[in-house]
Structure formats: structure tokens, C-alpha cells
Amino acid sequence: MSRPGERTTHRVDRLTLREKVVEGERLARELMDHMSQGFTPKLGELMRMVAPTDPDAPPVADITIRTQAMRVLDSEQFTNQLEEEAEKFFSAIAHETEKIALGETK
């Protein structure tokens, strides 16, 4: 998966409304997929490591917990970047549709 800043080479304000909507929808799907297939499973695994449900399970090594915590933090950083990029498109869509509704088209 590429990083969010790498995928859009055009400035948002140079895109048509249709292009903004298509890209906003794609980003929303990617964010949902990342949350369900990336971030949430990694966080769940970390939670299982630090609070095991089986009292007879051997303790998890500190390095294993640190490694998993770094994976969660990396995933969170990607989530935040993706969310910021999506928000740019959503704001641009809202602004443009408001202009159209008020009759202020270019």
C-alpha cells in the first residue's frame, strides 16, 4: 500500500467535482479497509499480548510487545495521513457543492 501523500499528484482544487467525489470515495474505502484489515487487528493482537485471557499462558517477551506496539503506531500514523488526505477532498467537495447551491459557479 502506498502512502497517502504519494498517490495524488494534482492539487485538489484543480480537479473537477466528479474527480473529487471519485477520489474521496476511494479514500474512504481505503480508510475503512485499512481500519478493518490493518489497524484494528494489530491493536487487538497487542491487547491480547498485554492482557492475556489464559492465566497459564507463558508471559510475552518485552521485545515482542514493543515490536507490536511499533506496528500499531505505524498503522496509526498511516491512518492519520489517510484521514487527513480524505478530509481535504471532503472539504473541497463541500465547498464546491455549496458554491453550486448558492449559484456561485465559475
HUBEL-V679889 format. One record per run of one state. SS is the DSSP state (~ for helix, > for strand, _ for the rest). FROM is the first residue (numbers start at 1). TO is the last residue. If there is no record, write none. Layout:
# HUBEL-V679889
((SS,FROM,TO) (SS,FROM,TO))
This chain:
# HUBEL-V679889
((_,1,3) (~,4,7) (_,8,11) (~,12,14) (_,15,16) (~,17,50) (_,51,61) (~,62,101) (_,102,106))
